[in-house]
Amino acid sequence: MKFSVKLSLVFLFFFVASFAISSYTFAADGYYYQLKLYHFKNQAQVDRTEQYLQNAYIPALHKLGVKNVGVFKPVEGDTLGLRLYVLVPYRNFHESETIEQKLAKDADYLSTGKDYIDAAYDNAPYDRIEIMLLKAFPKMLEPAVPNLTSKKEERVYELRSYESPTEKLNVNKVAMFNDGDEVALFKRLNFNAAFYSEVIAGSHMPNLMYMTCFNNKADRDKHWEAFVNDPQWKSLIADPFYQHNVSKNTIVFLHPAVYSDF
C-alpha cells in the first residue's frame, strides 16, 4: 500500500513537472502577428472598412482577450495609395488559428459588422487583402505600445521589411538582430519599437519585418542619425559574419488611426 502511494506521488511529481516545463516552453514561444494589408479602389471602401474595424472587429478581438491591435494608414503624399495596415498580435500560434472560429460565433460582432461581413459580391468593401504571418524575435517576444508624447495624427511609424537573397542569409540577418544585439541597440536609442519579427508566410520572402515609432518625422530623422553614427552599429555592420544578408529594404511611413491601440 505504501509502495503504491509512493509510486502515485512519483507519477504526480513528474506530471506536474512535465506540465510546468511544457507551459514554460509554450509561454516562452512568443507572439505571432497577423499583418493584414487592405487595398482599396476608392475612399468609400476605406470608410466602410474603417467603420468595421473600429466598431466591430477590434472590440470583438478585445472581448476575446486579443490586446494591442494596430491600424495604420500611409502618410499623406505616400505613393502607396489607398491602403490600411492592420496588426493583430496573438499570444501563440494556436490563438491565431482559432480566432476566426470564435468571431463567427459572436452575435454582436456579426451584427455590428454586417455591412462589411455580408457585403455583396459587386459592392465589396475593399479591392483585395494581403495577409502576412510573422513570428516575434527572441529578443522581443511580445509587442509594445510606444511611449510617445505627440498626438496620434502627428506620429510617424516606420514599417521596415528586409528581404534576403537566400533563406540562409535571412537566418543570418535575423541573428544580427538577436545574437548581434541590434534589438538592444534600438532599445538603447529609444526607437520605441512596436515589434520585431521573422516573416513565416507572405508575398515577399525570405524576409523580416519590424516597426519603430516616433513623435514626428523630425524625431524619426534625429533617431536614425544617432543610430548610423553609433559605435555599436558601426562595429556590427562591419562584422564579416553579417555581410550581404539584405537584398532589398522596403520602408513604409505610417500614421496610427485614431482608434488604433498603438
Stockholm file with secondary structure:
# STOCKHOLM 1.0

chainA/1-262         MKFSVKLSLVFLFFFVASFAISSYTFAADGYYYQLKLYHFKNQAQVDRTEQYLQNAYIPALHKLGVKNVGVFKPVEGDTLGLRLYVLVPYRNFHESETIEQKLAKDADYLSTGKDYIDAAYDNAPYDRIEIMLLKAFPKMLEPAVPNLTSKKEERVYELRSYESPTEKLNVNKVAMFNDGDEVALFKRLNFNAAFYSEVIAGSHMPNLMYMTCFNNKADRDKHWEAFVNDPQWKSLIADPFYQHNVSKNTIVFLHPAVYSDF
#=GR chainA/1-262 SS CHHHHHHHHHHHHHHHHHHHHHHHHHHHTCCEEEEEEEECSSHHHHHHHHHHIIIIIHHHHHHTTCCCCEEEEECTTCTTCSEEEEEEEESSHHHHHHHHHHHTTCHHHHHHTHHHHTCCTTSCSCSEEEEEEEEECTTCCSCCCCCCCSCGGGCEEEEEEEECSSHHHHHHHHHHHHTTCHHHHHHHTTCCEEEEEEEEECSSCSEEEEEEEESSHHHHHHHHHHHHTCHHHHHHHHCGGGTTCCSEEEEEEEEECTTCCC
#=GC SS_cons         CHHHHHHHHHHHHHHHHHHHHHHHHHHHTCCEEEEEEEECSSHHHHHHHHHHIIIIIHHHHHHTTCCCCEEEEECTTCTTCSEEEEEEEESSHHHHHHHHHHHTTCHHHHHHTHHHHTCCTTSCSCSEEEEEEEEECTTCCSCCCCCCCSCGGGCEEEEEEEECSSHHHHHHHHHHHHTTCHHHHHHHTTCCEEEEEEEEECSSCSEEEEEEEESSHHHHHHHHHHHHTCHHHHHHHHCGGGTTCCSEEEEEEEEECTTCCC
//
